[in-house]
Amino acid sequence: MLTILQQLGVDGSFFWQLGIFVVLWLTLSKIFFGPFHALIEKRHQRTVEDREAAERLVGQAEQKLEEYRKLILAAKEQAKKDADTQLEAARAEEQKVLAEAREQAKAITQSALKDLEQQKSKLQGELQSHVDELATQVAARVLQGGR
């Protein structure tokens, strides 16, 4: 084995260098690499925690959004019911006003018909008296010889 090491050009300093390397590696692992590794692990944990917190917040936001959608839907339904109620009340009021207007128009029409009947009777009476007077005048002229 010694011949193999000599052929590779490895002498007694190799073992000293290997020993110094191992001692330095162990020392630096405790002093430098350990805290650095802990820092990386801490950063990883914070990243994972932040991601989980973000996912929780997104879940809460989605729940709130769904709640708001339900509230908006309920409010829309209530508004539609209120609008329908108001529309029905307006239609009922319209029917009432139209019925009153019909009654008033009917009363006015009947009153006008009554007035027309009275005027007709009066005019027929006047016309009859004029007819009688005209007939008397015509008869008198015919009897007088047509003058």
Number of C-alpha atoms within 10 A of each C-alpha: 6 9 9 9 11 10 10 9 9 13 12 8 9 11 11 11 11 11 12 12 12 12 12 12 14 13 13 12 14 12 11 12 14 13 12 13 12 11 12 12 12 12 12 12 12 12 12 12 12 12 12 12 12 12 12 12 12 12 12 12 12 12 12 12 12 12 12 12 12 12 12 12 12 12 12 12 12 12 12 12 12 12 12 12 12 12 12 12 12 12 12 12 12 12 12 12 12 12 12 12 12 12 12 12 12 12 12 12 12 12 12 12 12 12 12 12 12 12 12 13 12 12 12 13 12 12 13 12 12 12 13 12 12 12 12 12 12 13 13 13 12 11 10 9 8 9 7
